[in-house]
Every structure is written in structure tokens, then in C-alpha cells.
Amino acid sequence: MLHQSNFNRRTALALSLALGAVALPATAWAQAKPERWIVTNSYVADIVVALGGAPLVVAVGGGSDHIAELKGVPRLPGFRQTSAEPMLSVSPTRVLVTNEWTVPQTLDQLRAAGVAVDMLDGEQTVAGTEKRIRTVAKLLGKDAQGEQLVSRFKQELAEVTALVAKQPRKPKALFVLAGGGRPTLVGGKGSNVALLLELAGADNVAKGVEGFKAMSTEAMIEAAPDFILTNQDGTTPVDGVPVALKAPGARDTPAGKAGRLITIPGQYLQGMGILTPQGVRVLARQLHAGFPA
């Protein structure tokens, strides 16, 4: 009887512990649930991967094909999601977006489904990049590594801008977003491409434009860029003319007449991030004769 009594007590204890585990608060279950991240911007995904977060990423925005660690990870269709369904289909626990991506109703749908939504500042500046690095590092619990990445980013940018500062002239340049069936737009004040041109030692002639907007024929001719930088789609010929040069007035600029239409790999055009120093170097080689390799 004693053995039976001990057995019953042990069984009851085990059962009570099991029931206690089942009755854990929802927050405790959430903490134990594996993290599954969606990162909507490639320049934020670069940071996530650099800080060791690639295994968490279950979907990523377009323009991320250069990230080897995310090969095979599903790509989100389009730049902005008009509904949350494609995102919820990968069962995310967290979504990282920047404020230029925002579609309020989509984010509301995600939150209603219990997904954490982290809004990062999309400011296209050096300070904005540092802020994004620190935010991602905090989410990953890697603050120290985040500070190391900030330091590396600042050092790499300082090195290339020091080389740019030695160049004897500052060519006039303009970014034209073209191709893909969309209207041609120029990158003005506050855009990542405007900053990229300036860091690479060019005089961005779209200073009077806010963000991405169309430019009239008269304004384009008056701006008179020596170089037109475009995305890869912008170099696609249409009736024998690269589509970027079909922007109103573009062929009548010094750049258009001399055929100085240039492009750089797409990862450097997505947004200001940890790849920007390399993007500045690649662009500067095309803008300045004899720029160091």
C-alpha cells in the first residue's frame, strides 16, 4: 500500500506539472515561439544578415537577390503590399518595415493577426543608416555587434569620401528611374540616389525636386547633367534608345548627346545602408577619370 501511495503521489505531481505547463500564460508561449521575420526592404535585410539574423528571415522584399544568405527565401511581390495575405502566408512573428513602405491597412491586418510590426525610420542619411543598424541590433539582442557594424560603416564611408574629396572636378549628374512600364522619374532631395550622387562627388542637378518626381523637358535641358545615372531597367533599349533617355529632354542634355548614361548594380540603389560605401566607390569610378579601384 505504501508503494501504491508513493506511486499515486508521484503520478499526481507529474500530472500537476504537466497541467501547469499547459496553463502557461500566452506571453510565455509567445516568448518560446521561434522567431520568423519578414524584412520588406533589402537595405534593412543587409543589416539583419550582417548581424547574423539570416536564419530568422522567412520572406524578404524585392532587390535582395545579392544577399547569398537569403537565397531561396520567398520574395514579396511588388514594392508595397496592398493586403497582408502574401505576408501572413509565411506565418511571420515579426515584420520589419520602413516608413516609406507603409500601407496602414496592411500593417493593421498584420497586427490584428498577432504579428509584431517594427517601423524603422527610412531617413536616407548617414545618421538614418546608423539608427537602423542600432534598431536591428536591439531587436536581435546584439547591441555590441551593432556598434561594431556602425563603426565599420562609418570608417568605410570616411575612406571612400576622402578619396572623392581629392577629385579635381564635380560633374553635374542626375538619377533617372525608368523601365518596368513606369513613367520616368528623377531622384531629388531626400532620396537615397541624390545622396549617393553627392557622396560620389557629383553635383545633383535635381536639388529643386522633392523625392521622386517627373521633370519637364525645359527643366531637364536647363539642368544640363553631364551624366545620367539610371537603374538597370533604364538601360533597356526601346526603338534603339535606352528608356532612361526617353525622359523628356534627356537626349538634349550634355549626358544624352555624349551617351553618358551610367548604371551600377541594383543593391546600391535600393536605399542608404551598409553597402553604400561600396556603392559610392563603384559610382565614383564612372564619374571621375582615374578614380582608385
Secondary structure, DSSP 8 states (H G I E B T S, - for coil): -HHHHHHHHHHHHHHHHHHHHHT--HHHHHHHS---EEE--HHHHHHHHHTT-GGGEEEE-SS-TT-GGGTTS-B-SSSS-SSSHHHHTT--SEEEEETTT--HHHHHHHHHTT-EEEEE----SHHHHHHHHHHHHHHHT-HHHHHHHHHHHHHHHHHHHHHHHT-S---EEEEEE--TT---EEE-BT-HHHHHHHHTT-EETTTTSBSEE---HHHHHHH--SEEEE-GGGGSEETTEEGGGGSTTGGGSHHHHHT-EEE--GGGTS-SSTTHHHHHHHHHHHHSTT---
